[in-house]
Amino acid sequence: MYGAPNKIASIDKYRYLSFVKNTSNNKLVLISCLPPTSATAYQHLCRVYYQVQVCLGNELDPENWGWVLKDNSLEPIQTLFPPVPEKLLNTIFCKCKKGCNYKCGCKKVELLCSQVCSNCQGMSYSNVESSTIDEDAYDI
């Protein structure tokens, strides 16, 4: 789905890895170009199911199937969760060239390096955290 390799079973993990890949290349990451979160995909699938049932003549309450009533009209529920974990939004990405020492931008502000840091990629230096994503944060 969305071009993910078969070994990646979670859409959230693929979204995260796509984000890491794009930021590590010093590209501007357009969030709209990333795969959706599992919470967003779930809401979309609910709306699709609802629409199929309506076409088949089955009456369902749209508010139980990905829609919300606002000002006498139905609007789609995009997601029930934020688009990225709060921890990732608060991360600084260093561009250290020879390892993350006292000059490291992450270390200066007392943050741990993450997988999107250009040199260490969150793997091997003293201020590195083992994982920057909580894969259970978006379990449905």
Number of C-alpha atoms within 10 A of each C-alpha: 11 10 7 16 9 8 6 12 11 15 18 23 18 21 21 21 17 17 19 18 15 16 17 17 11 13 10 8 15 9 12 7 10 16 21 19 21 20 20 19 15 18 19 20 14 18 20 14 14 22 16 12 13 13 10 9 9 10 10 12 9 18 15 11 20 23 20 15 12 9 7 7 8 13 14 16 17 14 17 12 13 11 16 16 16 10 10 13 9 9 16 17 20 21 19 16 10 9 15 23 14 10 11 21 19 23 18 11 9 10 17 23 31 25 22 24 25 19 19 20 18 21 16 14 15 13 19 21 15 13 12 18 17 11 13 8 11 16 8 8
